[in-house]
Amino acid sequence: MMHFLSTLIGLGIAIILHELAHGVVAYWMGDKTAQLAGRLTLNPLRHLDKMGSFILPLILAVGQLATLGHIAFLYGWAKPVPVNPFNLHLGTYREPRRLMAIVALAGPVMNFILALGGGVAMHAAVAAQSIPWLDFLAYFIEINLLLGLFNLIPLPPMDGGRIAVGILPLPLAMRLARAENLGIAAVLLVLFVLPVTLQQFGVHFDPFRDVMGFLLPAAERLVLGLTGNGFGDN
């Protein structure tokens, strides 16, 4: 129960501040769309999405428990912060595609900053011998690193896809942008549903977990090392 609550609280903070970062950076660059929509707030109710935050995770959990007997993965999302790229500017520089890449990058950067903050808090908790906080902070660091890395996948509608659209040459960017029509469903199918399905037939296809199995521990060691937690070097 404590693990569930720690994960829920950590995930809520990570997702809300991720989305808020998009809106704040867009606001700093002249776009007030998120502010006018009431999204520049820490109120979680303003960021939760009916389908992505409740219905889909529930369907996935119940479906996997009924068919597999356990939950192999869960997936969901918060309500995207509205941004009008044509309002964005840095001084006299107005290039919607490039500036939208900065707005997209803000979400993962926020998660990495939160992970570092969790590492600093962990260092302080160890010094003060506040052991009960260590488990939560470990979850908090892992959740933020996982969310930040996951969103850097260079496929729309992930943040990494929007970053790629902003920096690639225009012909390639246009082709990649068209992939956003496939939406979250394609990401969910390829990265989560297909691996679980193929596993039932003895076929290993799990690119996301394979990559994360390498990147996530390395990122955790880096965060712990940078924040003075000596066991991050192990």
C-alpha positions as CSV (number, residue, x, y, z in Angstrom):
1,M,0.0,0.0,0.0
2,M,2.8,2.4,0.9
3,H,4.6,1.6,-2.4
4,F,1.3,2.4,-4.3
5,L,0.8,5.7,-2.5
6,S,4.5,6.7,-3.0
7,T,4.2,5.9,-6.7
8,L,0.9,7.7,-7.0
9,I,2.1,10.9,-5.3
10,G,5.5,10.9,-7.1
11,L,3.8,10.3,-10.5
12,G,1.2,13.1,-9.8
13,I,4.0,15.6,-9.0
14,A,6.0,14.5,-12.0
15,I,3.2,14.7,-14.5
16,I,1.7,18.0,-13.3
17,L,5.0,19.8,-13.2
18,H,5.9,18.3,-16.6
19,E,2.8,19.8,-18.2
20,L,3.1,23.0,-16.2
21,A,6.6,23.5,-17.6
22,H,5.3,23.4,-21.2
23,G,2.8,26.2,-20.4
24,V,5.2,28.3,-18.4
25,V,7.9,28.3,-21.1
26,A,5.4,29.1,-23.8
27,Y,4.1,32.0,-21.6
28,W,7.7,33.2,-21.2
29,M,7.9,33.2,-25.0
30,G,4.8,35.3,-25.5
31,D,2.0,32.7,-25.7
32,K,-0.8,33.1,-23.2
33,T,-3.0,30.3,-24.4
34,A,-2.3,28.0,-21.4
35,Q,-2.8,30.9,-19.0
36,L,-6.1,31.8,-20.6
37,A,-7.2,28.2,-20.4
38,G,-6.4,28.1,-16.6
39,R,-3.6,25.6,-17.0
40,L,-0.8,27.6,-15.3
41,T,-1.7,26.1,-12.0
42,L,-0.6,23.4,-9.6
43,N,-4.2,22.3,-9.1
44,P,-4.1,18.6,-10.3
45,L,-7.8,18.6,-11.4
46,R,-6.9,21.1,-14.1
47,H,-4.4,18.7,-15.6
48,L,-6.1,15.3,-15.4
49,D,-7.5,13.8,-18.6
50,K,-10.6,11.7,-18.3
51,M,-9.4,9.1,-20.8
52,G,-5.6,9.2,-20.2
53,S,-5.6,9.6,-16.4
54,F,-8.5,7.3,-15.5
55,I,-10.3,5.2,-18.1
56,L,-7.3,3.8,-20.1
57,P,-5.2,2.9,-17.0
58,L,-8.2,1.2,-15.5
59,I,-9.0,-0.7,-18.7
60,L,-5.3,-1.8,-19.0
61,A,-5.1,-2.9,-15.3
62,V,-8.4,-4.9,-15.4
63,G,-7.7,-6.4,-18.8
64,Q,-4.2,-7.6,-17.8
65,L,-5.4,-9.0,-14.5
66,A,-8.1,-10.9,-16.3
67,T,-5.9,-12.3,-19.0
68,L,-2.4,-12.4,-17.6
69,G,-3.1,-12.6,-13.9
70,H,-0.9,-9.7,-13.2
71,I,-0.2,-6.1,-14.4
72,A,2.7,-6.1,-16.9
73,F,2.4,-2.4,-17.8
74,L,0.3,0.7,-17.2
75,Y,0.1,3.8,-19.4
76,G,-1.7,7.1,-19.3
77,W,-1.3,10.8,-19.8
78,A,-2.3,14.2,-18.5
79,K,-4.3,16.7,-20.4
80,P,-1.8,18.4,-22.9
81,V,-1.2,22.1,-22.2
82,P,-2.5,24.1,-25.1
83,V,0.1,26.1,-26.9
84,N,-0.2,28.3,-30.0
85,P,3.2,28.1,-31.8
86,F,2.4,31.2,-33.9
87,N,2.4,33.3,-30.7
88,L,5.9,32.2,-29.7
89,H,8.8,34.6,-30.0
90,L,12.2,35.3,-28.5
91,G,12.7,39.0,-28.9
92,T,12.3,39.5,-32.7
93,Y,12.9,35.9,-33.5
94,R,9.7,34.2,-34.6
95,E,10.1,30.7,-35.9
96,P,7.1,28.6,-34.7
97,R,8.6,25.2,-35.5
98,R,11.9,25.8,-33.8
99,L,10.4,27.6,-30.7
100,M,7.8,24.8,-30.3
101,A,10.8,22.4,-29.9
102,I,11.9,24.5,-26.9
103,V,8.4,24.3,-25.4
104,A,8.4,20.5,-25.9
105,L,11.8,20.1,-24.3
106,A,10.7,22.0,-21.2
107,G,8.6,19.0,-20.0
108,P,11.4,16.4,-19.9
109,V,13.9,19.0,-18.6
110,M,11.5,19.7,-15.7
111,N,11.5,15.9,-14.9
112,F,15.3,15.8,-14.9
113,I,15.4,18.8,-12.6
114,L,12.9,17.1,-10.2
115,A,15.0,14.0,-10.2
116,L,18.1,16.1,-9.2
117,G,15.9,17.8,-6.5
118,G,15.0,14.3,-5.3
119,G,18.7,13.4,-5.1
120,V,19.5,16.5,-3.1
121,A,16.6,15.7,-0.7
122,M,17.8,12.1,-0.4
123,H,21.3,13.3,0.5
124,A,19.7,15.5,3.2
125,A,17.5,12.7,4.4
126,V,20.5,10.4,4.8
127,A,22.4,13.0,6.7
128,A,19.4,13.5,9.0
129,Q,18.8,9.8,9.2
130,S,15.2,10.3,8.0
131,I,15.0,6.7,6.7
132,P,11.2,6.6,6.0
133,W,11.7,9.3,3.3
134,L,14.3,7.3,1.4
135,D,11.9,4.9,-0.3
136,F,9.7,7.7,-1.5
137,L,12.6,9.7,-2.8
138,A,14.0,6.7,-4.6
139,Y,10.6,6.2,-6.3
140,F,10.4,9.9,-7.0
141,I,13.8,10.0,-8.7
142,E,13.0,6.9,-10.8
143,I,9.6,8.1,-11.9
144,N,10.9,11.4,-13.0
145,L,13.8,9.9,-14.9
146,L,11.5,7.4,-16.6
147,L,9.0,10.0,-17.5
148,G,11.6,12.4,-18.9
149,L,13.4,9.7,-20.9
150,F,10.1,8.2,-22.2
151,N,8.9,11.6,-23.4
152,L,12.2,12.0,-25.4
153,I,11.2,9.2,-27.7
154,P,11.5,10.9,-31.1
155,L,8.0,10.0,-32.3
156,P,5.0,12.3,-32.3
157,P,3.0,13.0,-30.1
158,M,5.8,12.5,-27.6
159,D,7.8,15.6,-26.7
160,G,10.8,14.0,-28.4
161,G,8.8,13.8,-31.7
162,R,7.9,17.5,-31.5
163,I,11.6,18.3,-30.7
164,A,12.6,16.3,-33.8
165,V,10.0,18.1,-35.9
166,G,11.5,21.4,-34.8
167,I,15.1,20.6,-35.6
168,L,15.0,18.3,-38.6
169,P,15.2,19.7,-42.2
170,L,11.7,20.7,-43.3
171,P,11.0,17.8,-45.6
172,L,11.9,15.2,-43.0
173,A,10.1,17.3,-40.3
174,M,6.9,17.3,-42.4
175,R,7.0,13.5,-42.8
176,L,7.5,13.0,-39.1
177,A,4.8,15.4,-38.2
178,R,2.3,13.4,-40.3
179,A,3.0,10.4,-38.0
180,E,1.2,12.3,-35.2
181,N,-2.1,11.3,-36.9
182,L,-1.4,7.8,-35.6
183,G,-1.4,9.3,-32.1
184,I,-0.9,7.7,-28.7
185,A,-2.5,4.5,-30.0
186,A,0.5,3.7,-32.1
187,V,3.0,4.4,-29.3
188,L,0.9,2.2,-26.9
189,L,0.6,-0.6,-29.4
190,V,4.3,-0.8,-30.5
191,L,5.9,-0.2,-27.1
192,F,3.6,-1.9,-24.7
193,V,0.8,-4.1,-26.2
194,L,2.8,-5.8,-28.9
195,P,5.7,-6.9,-26.5
196,V,3.2,-8.4,-24.0
197,T,1.3,-10.2,-26.8
198,L,4.5,-11.6,-28.4
199,Q,5.8,-12.7,-25.1
200,Q,2.8,-15.1,-24.8
201,F,4.2,-16.9,-27.9
202,G,7.8,-16.9,-26.7
203,V,8.9,-14.0,-28.9
204,H,11.0,-11.3,-27.3
205,F,10.3,-7.9,-28.7
206,D,10.5,-5.1,-26.1
207,P,12.6,-2.2,-27.4
208,F,11.4,0.2,-24.7
209,R,12.3,-2.0,-21.8
210,D,15.5,-3.0,-23.4
211,V,16.6,0.6,-23.9
212,M,15.3,1.7,-20.5
213,G,17.1,-1.2,-18.9
214,F,20.4,0.4,-19.9
215,L,19.5,4.1,-19.8
216,L,17.5,4.3,-16.5
217,P,20.2,2.7,-14.2
218,A,22.8,4.9,-15.8
219,A,20.7,8.0,-15.3
220,E,20.0,7.1,-11.7
221,R,23.7,6.6,-11.0
222,L,24.4,10.0,-12.6
223,V,21.7,11.8,-10.5
224,L,22.8,10.1,-7.3
225,G,26.5,10.9,-8.0
226,L,25.8,14.5,-8.9
227,T,23.8,15.0,-5.7
228,G,26.4,13.6,-3.3
229,N,24.9,10.2,-2.7
230,G,28.0,8.0,-2.7
231,F,26.0,4.8,-3.4
232,G,25.3,6.2,-6.8
233,D,28.8,5.2,-7.9
234,N,28.1,1.5,-7.2
